[in-house]
Amino acid sequence: MDLGAGLLRMPAGFGCRGHRAIAAAGEQGNREHGHRHEREREREHEHEHEQTGLRGRLRAVFRPHSHDATDSVDAELEASSKGIRALKISLVLLLVTAAAQAVVVLITGSVALLADTIHNFSDALTAVPLWIAFVLGRRPASRRYTYGYGRAEDLAGVFIVGMIALSAALAGYESIRRIVDPHPIRNVGVVIVAGLIGFAGNELVAVYRIRVGREIGSAALVADGRHARTDGFTSLAVVAGALGVLAGFPVADPLVGLVITAAILLVLKGAATDIYRRLMDAVDSELVDASEAALRAVDGVLDIESLRLRWIGHTLRAETGLVVDDRIGIVAAHAIAVDAEHQLLHAVPRLSAATVHIDPASAHLDPHQRLAHHR
């Protein structure tokens, strides 16, 4: 927390010793600080009651109440572990599905099934960079990487986009080649069974990845799950192509391959958009609204000077500047900053930390005048 212009800057972790050292700042500040702690204890007591009901238990799943730094680290490690476990299980399932389809491709020569198999293999491989990113994200922050390694997830997302683009190019090439140089499909019934297997395998992976991704707040894992779901529908398109061949339209198989290529390009567009937004520090406007509402509800906050949110891996960080009465003491101002961070941690899901800057309200003096020439 930063107590801005006109107020003493206090180091991170300012606690009881700091309060005792400036107790002489004024009895009014101390009384206000005591009242604020009393209100804080009342809120904590209310939270304990909320936790006893079903609604409280459900809320606790998504908004844990502990704000201790150690608990935050443990939560991030647990989230990464869940993500890695989801990737391991889904990787094995997708590889088994793709391998089964590859055998059928060799037997039948279906180009639509080949396109779907290529896409399934590429989808399975996207789990590898995500896996590496989750492992890197568990490393503690260092003097060089002061925010930690959570951004590795965004780099993994770039790799995923590249793999999707490559699979689209391969599927499109094979489909066009088979239209120019057609080959008959053998064992059409086997192709239909393989397409159904591809749909079932991808849908299971999609459900699992999306559920875990939402649970731990990983946009990359959720996007990868949606990618798998799209793969499942392209597998159903393979079934449609095989049925077309049975109906006497042999060109239906490579045409469905082109349809699958188009579907992959749509997935590519969505994935590239999501990764671009993460790299540009975009957040949902609902998160900003929830943050502003929480800050304005804090006793003593007169205005919000600034508010910034950004994703780092699958957790959020916030920075905000708040305006308070310039007549209060430093202890009371610090208590407002602590209360503001506390309210943010409760109001914003997946928020791991917030930096709060306090500015005194003044009609005659700009508290940032000395910084004007740096703007």
N, C-alpha and C positions, 0 to 999 in steps of 0.2 A: 504494500500500500504506500501511496505517495501523498504527502500532505501539502503539495504545491506551493505556489507563490504566496509570500506573506506568512507562511506557517513553516515550522521546523520540519525538515525532511527526516523521516525516521527510517532506520534500516529494516530490511525484511525480517520477519519473525519478532517484531517489536512486541514485548509482552509485559508481564507484571513488573519486572525490574525497571523497564522504561517508564511505566506509570508511576512508580515510587519516586523515580528521579525527578519527575516534573510535577510532583504533587503540589508544589508551591505555585503552580500556574493559576490557581484560583479555586476558592471553595465552590463557586458556581459550576465550574467544569466538572469537579469531582462529584457534586450532587447529580448533575445530569448523567455522568458516566454510571453512577450507581443505579439511577432509575433505569438506564438503558439495559444494564445487566439484569435487573429485575424483570424487565419485559422479555429479555432473552430467555431467562429461566422459565417464564410462563409459556413462551412459544415451545421450548423443548418439552415441557410437560404436556402441552397439547399434542405434540408429535407422538409422544409415547402412547397417548390414548388412541390416536389415529391408527397406530400400528397394530392395535389389538383386533380390529375388525377386518373383514374380508377386503373391503376397499383399501384399507391401509396396507394390507399385505401385497395387494396387486400394485399399488403405487410404489411400494418399496422396491419392487422388482426393477422398475424403470427409473426411479429417482431415489437412490440410496441416500440415507440421512447423514451418514458419517462424512465429515469433511477433514478428517485428520490426513496429513500428507502421506503417511504410511498406508492408510486404508486406500487412498487414491492410487498409489503405486500398485498395491495388491490387486485392485479392481482392474487396472490396465493389464497386468500380467495374466489375470484370469481370462480377460476378454481375448488376449492374444492366444492363449492356450486353447480356448474354445474354437477360435478361427482356424488354428492349425489342425485341430482334430477334425473339423468339418472338411477342410481341404484334403486331408489324408483319405477319409472315407469316400468322399465324392470322386477323388482322383482314381481310386481303385475301381469304383463302380463304372465310371466313364470309360476307363481303359478296357475293362471287360466287355462293355457294350460295343465299343468301337472295334475291338478284336473280333468279336462274333460277327459283326457286319462285314469286316474285311474278308473273312472266310467266305461269306455268301457272295461278295463281289467277285472273288476268284472263280466261284462255281457258276455264277449266272451272267457275269459281264454287264450288270446294270450300271449305267453311268449316273443315274439319279442316286442310286444307293452309294456309289463311289463318292459323289459330292457330299452326301450326308455323312459318310464315314470320315472323310477328310476333315469336315467341320467338327465332328465329335472328337477326333484326335487332337485338333488344335484347341478345342475347349478344355480337354483334359490337361493339356500342357500349360494352359494359363494358370493352373493351380500352383505350378512350380514357382514363378516369380512372386505370387502372393504369399506363398509359404515362406520364402526368403524374407519378404517384407515384414511379415508378422514376427519372425525371429529377430530381425534387426530392430523392430520397434520395441522389443523388450529390453534393449540395452539402455542403461541410464544416460542422462544428459552429460555432456563433457564440456570442457572449456572451449572447444571448437564448435561442437554442436550443442549449443546451450538450450535449445528447445527439444533435444532428444532426436530420435531417428524415425519418428512417426511418418514423416514425408516419404519414406521408402514405399509406402502403399501407393502413393501417387505415381512414383516411377514404375511400379509394377503395373499400374493401370495403363501407362504408355505402352508397355510391352504387350499387354492384352489387346490394345487397339491394333498394334502391328500384326499380331497373330490373326485377328479377325479379318484384317485386310488381306493377308496372305491366303487365308482359306477361301475368301471370296474370289480372288484371282485364280486359284487352282480349280475351284469348282466351275467357274465360268469358262475357263479354257477347255476343260474336259467335255463340258456340255456342247460347246460350239464344235469341237473336233468330232464328236459323235454325230452331230447333225450333218457335217460335211462328209464324214466317212462312217455311215451307220453300221452297227453290228447287231445281230439278233440277240434277244435276251432269252436265256435258258432258265428253266425252273422258276417261272414267274411266281408260283405259290410260295417258294422259299423266300423270294424278295419281299413279298407281302409280310411274311412272318418276321423277317429281319427288320422291316420298317416299324412294325409294332413293338419289337424289342427295343429299337432305338428310342421310340417315343416313351416307353415305360421307364427306361434307364435315365433319360434326360429329365423327365418330370420328377422322378424321385430325387435326383441331384438338385434340381431347381428348388423344390420345396425345402430341402434341408439347408441349402446355402442361403436362401432368402431369410429363413427363420433365424438362423444363427447370425447372419449379417445384421439383421434388425436388432437382435438381442444385444450385440456388442457394439452397434453403431458404426459398422464398417460399410461405407458406400461401395467400395470396390467389391466386396464379397456379395452384396446384394445385386450389383450390376452383373457379376459373373453368374449369379443364380438366374437372373432374367435371361441372360444369354443362353443358359442351358435350357430354359423353358422354350425359347424360340427354336432351338435345335430340335426339341421334341416335336414341335409342329411341322418342321421341315421333314422329319421322319414320316409323319403322316402324309406329307406331300409325296414321298416316295411310294407309299402305298397307293395313292391316287394314280401315279404314273404307271404302276404295275397293273392296276385295274384297267387303265386305258389300253395297255398292250393286250391284255386279255380280250378287250372289246374290239380288237382289230386295228388299233392305231399305234404302230410301233414307234412313231416319232414322239409319242407322248412321254417316253422315258427321258430323252435329252431335253425336251421342252420343260419338264418338271425340274430337271437339273438347273435350267436357267432361272426358273421361279425361285428355287432354293438360293441361287446366287443373289437374286434381288433381295430376298429376305435377309441374307447375311449382310448385304450393304445397308439395309435399314438398321440392323443391330449395330453395325459399325458407326453409323451416324449418331445413334443414341449414346453408345459407349464413349465416342470421341467427345461429345458434348459434355457428358458427366465429368470426364477426366479434365477437360479444359476448364470447367467451372471450379473444380477442386484446385487446380494449379493457379487459378486466378483468385483464390480465397473467397469464392462465392458461397453464401449461406442462404437458407430459406428465409423469406421475409417473416414467416411466423416466429422464427427464433428471435429475430430482432424485436418484434412486437412483444414477445413474452419477456425479453430482457428489459425493455423500457418500462413495461408495466410493473415488473418486480422492483426496479430501481425507484420509480416514482412513489411506490408504496412505502418506502423506507422513511421513518420519522427523521426529520431534519434535512432531507434532500429538497432543495428549492428548485433545482433545474438539472437537466442532463446536458452537459457541455459537449460530450462526444461519446460514441459507443462503437466498438469494433469487435467483430467475432471472426474467428478463423478456425478451420479444421486442421488438426495436426494428426494424421493417421485417423483413428476412429474416435478421437476425443476432441472437444472444443476448448478453445481458450478465449477469454474476453479481456478487453481493455476499455475502461470507461473513465470519464472525467465528470465529477459531480460538483455542483455549486451548493455551498452551505452558508449559513449566517456567519458574517465575519466577526460577530461579537462573542461567539462561543470559544471555549478554551481548546487547547490542543488535544486534551484527553477526550473531550466530547467529540471533536472532529474525527479522531482516530476511531472512536466507537461507531460513528456513522459509517466510516469506510468498511469496518469489519462487518457491520450489519448488512451493508450493501452486497458485499461478496457472499455472505451467507445466503441472502435471499436469491441471488443469482444462481448459486449452486443448487438450490431447491427448485427454481423455476425453469431452468434450461436443462433438458436431458443431455447427457454425455458431456457436460461441462466439467473440466478437470481443475481449472484454476481461473482466477480473475485478478487483474491488476486495477486497483481503484485509485484515482488521482483526485484529491480534494482541492477545490478552489474557493476562496472567500468571496462572498457577494459584496460588491462595492460599486456605488454609483459614480464615484469620482476617480477611481484608479483601475487601470487595466492590470490585473495581476501577472500578465505575461508580457508586459511592455519591454522588458529586457531581452526578450526573445524575438521581438518584431523584426529585427534585421536578418534573422535566420529563415524567415518564412518565404 
